[in-house]
Amino acid sequence: MIDALLLIILAVVTYMVAGEGAWGAAITCISVILAGMFAMNFFEPICNSLLGSDYYWQARLDLVVLVGLFAAAVAGLRAGADYLSPTYIGVHRMLHEGARWGCGLLTGYVTMAFLLTALHTAALDREFIGFKAERANFFQTSPDRQWLGFTQWTTERVFCKSPARIFDGPVIELGEPGAVPNKVWPSFPIRYATRRERGAGAAVATKQTPVQPVAPPKAGGPAF
């Protein structure tokens, strides 16, 4: 079911963005990519600063903050671009068609990959509507892994400054003797899958193990 929903998101976003023309589709595509990067890098620090160690509310607000930042950033960037460039640039018809559908498809794919990644933070069961952290979602293509990899790569190399703050993973040098040690250990999918499992497991345990009343001992017998 999750694959069908993602396919619908991809098709709808592609069609809507392509309808803006080549110039509008290109601006929207860039806005979506930048907004996704912004949301991915700031939703955890914002939740941590606002909620601290409040596990209950943090587990329920991560998804809201992540998607909210993404939507606000897309709207802001798109409005800013329209203000700075209120007119469209004319291009050749063939270039126009290729650009608007190409940018529309890329925008739809990035949006779908971002929303699939956001599902990892949802306060639901570990597995739901066909979604599974270890599964190659969306017809074995894993767009969530691709988006996480892109986010990780940009924070490790492109946007990395001193002191370094990468998107995901502690920096620990581990590896076999003589081999190039691995320094960064990302854990986003398994970390949030474990959180969902613990939340669902507590609820299941409460339902499956009700407290049984203890019968009083018989008169005259040992109280065993």
C-alpha positions in Angstrom: 0.0 0.0 0.0 2.8 2.4 0.8 4.2 2.0 -2.7 0.9 2.9 -4.3 0.6 6.0 -2.1 4.1 7.1 -2.9 3.4 6.6 -6.6 0.3 8.9 -6.3 2.4 11.6 -4.6 5.0 11.4 -7.3 2.4 11.6 -10.1 0.4 14.5 -8.5 3.4 16.6 -7.7 5.0 16.1 -11.1 1.8 17.1 -12.9 1.3 20.2 -10.7 4.8 21.4 -11.0 5.0 20.8 -14.7 1.9 23.0 -15.1 4.0 26.0 -13.9 6.1 26.0 -17.1 9.8 25.6 -17.5 10.8 28.6 -15.4 8.3 28.0 -12.6 9.1 24.3 -12.5 12.9 25.0 -12.2 12.3 27.5 -9.3 10.0 25.1 -7.5 12.5 22.2 -7.9 15.3 24.2 -6.4 13.1 25.4 -3.6 12.0 21.9 -2.7 15.6 20.6 -2.6 16.8 23.5 -0.4 13.7 23.3 1.8 14.3 19.5 2.3 17.9 20.1 3.3 16.8 22.9 5.7 14.1 20.8 7.4 16.3 17.7 7.7 19.1 19.6 9.4 17.0 21.6 11.9 14.1 19.5 13.0 16.0 17.5 15.6 17.8 20.5 17.1 14.5 22.4 17.3 12.7 19.5 19.0 15.6 18.9 21.4 15.8 22.6 22.4 12.0 22.9 22.9 11.2 19.6 24.5 14.5 18.5 26.0 14.3 14.9 27.3 10.5 14.8 27.1 10.4 11.5 25.2 6.6 11.3 25.0 6.0 14.6 23.2 9.2 14.5 21.1 8.2 11.2 19.6 4.9 12.8 18.6 6.1 16.1 17.4 9.2 15.1 15.3 7.0 14.4 12.2 5.0 17.6 12.7 8.1 19.8 13.0 9.9 18.1 10.1 7.0 18.4 7.6 6.1 21.9 9.0 9.6 23.2 8.4 9.6 21.7 4.9 6.3 23.3 3.9 7.2 26.7 5.4 10.6 26.7 3.7 9.1 25.8 0.3 6.5 28.5 0.6 9.0 31.1 1.7 11.6 30.3 -1.0 8.9 30.2 -3.7 7.4 33.5 -2.6 10.9 35.1 -2.5 11.7 33.8 -6.0 8.4 35.2 -7.3 9.2 38.6 -5.7 12.8 38.7 -7.1 11.7 37.4 -10.6 8.1 38.3 -11.2 8.3 37.5 -15.0 8.9 34.2 -16.7 11.9 33.7 -19.1 10.8 32.5 -22.5 12.5 29.4 -24.0 12.2 27.3 -27.1 9.1 25.0 -27.1 11.1 21.8 -27.1 13.3 23.0 -24.3 10.2 24.2 -22.5 8.5 20.9 -22.6 11.6 18.9 -21.6 12.5 21.3 -18.8 9.0 21.5 -17.2 8.5 17.8 -17.2 12.1 17.0 -16.1 12.0 19.5 -13.2 8.5 18.4 -12.4 9.6 14.8 -12.2 12.6 15.6 -10.1 10.5 17.8 -7.8 7.9 14.9 -7.4 10.7 12.4 -6.7 12.4 14.6 -4.1 9.0 15.4 -2.4 8.1 11.7 -2.3 11.6 10.8 -0.9 11.3 13.4 1.7 7.9 12.4 2.9 8.9 8.7 2.9 11.9 9.7 5.1 9.6 11.7 7.4 7.5 8.6 8.0 10.5 7.1 9.9 9.8 9.8 12.6 6.1 9.0 12.8 4.7 8.0 16.2 3.2 4.8 14.8 4.0 1.1 15.0 7.4 -0.1 13.8 5.7 -1.4 10.6 2.5 0.2 9.1 0.7 0.2 5.8 3.6 -1.7 4.2 6.3 0.6 5.5 9.3 -1.0 7.1 12.6 0.6 8.0 14.7 -2.3 6.6 12.6 -2.7 3.4 13.5 -1.1 0.1 10.4 0.9 -0.1 8.8 2.2 -3.4 9.3 -0.8 -5.6 12.8 -1.7 -4.3 14.3 1.7 -5.1 14.6 3.1 -1.5 14.2 6.8 -2.2 14.3 7.4 1.6 17.8 5.9 1.7 18.8 8.0 -1.3 17.6 11.2 0.4 19.3 10.3 3.7 22.5 9.6 1.8 22.3 12.9 0.0 21.7 14.8 3.2 24.5 13.0 4.9 26.9 13.7 2.0 26.2 17.4 1.9 26.7 17.9 5.7 29.9 15.9 5.7 31.5 17.6 2.7 29.7 20.6 1.2 28.3 22.4 4.3 30.7 21.0 6.8 32.5 23.7 8.8 34.7 23.9 11.9 33.5 22.7 14.4 31.9 20.1 12.2 28.2 19.3 12.7 27.1 16.5 10.4 23.5 15.4 10.0 23.6 12.0 11.5 26.0 9.8 13.3 28.7 10.1 16.0 32.3 10.4 14.8 34.3 7.4 16.0 37.3 5.9 14.2 36.8 2.1 14.0 38.0 -0.4 11.5 40.3 -3.4 10.8 44.0 -2.9 11.3 45.6 -1.7 8.0 42.3 -0.6 6.5 40.9 2.9 6.2 38.9 3.4 9.4 35.2 4.5 9.2 34.7 7.7 11.1 31.0 8.4 10.8 28.2 6.0 11.9 24.8 7.1 10.8 21.8 5.5 12.5 18.7 7.4 11.4 16.5 4.5 10.1 17.3 2.1 12.9 17.2 4.7 15.6 13.6 5.8 14.8 12.5 2.2 14.1 13.7 1.3 17.6 11.7 4.2 19.0 8.6 3.1 17.2 9.1 -0.4 18.3 9.4 0.6 21.9 6.3 2.7 21.8 4.2 0.0 20.2 5.7 -2.7 22.3 4.7 -1.0 25.5 1.1 -0.7 24.3 1.0 -4.3 23.2 2.5 -5.5 26.5 -0.1 -3.5 28.4 -2.9 -5.2 26.5 -1.5 -8.7 26.5 -0.4 -8.9 30.2 -3.3 -7.7 32.3 -3.0 -7.8 36.0 -4.6 -11.0 37.4 -6.3 -10.8 40.8 -4.7 -13.1 43.5 -7.2 -15.5 45.1 -7.2 -15.5 49.0 -5.8 -18.6 50.7 -8.2 -21.3 51.9 -9.0 -21.3 55.6 -6.8 -23.6 57.6 -4.3 -24.1 54.8 -0.8 -22.7 54.1 -0.7 -19.3 52.5 1.2 -20.4 49.3 
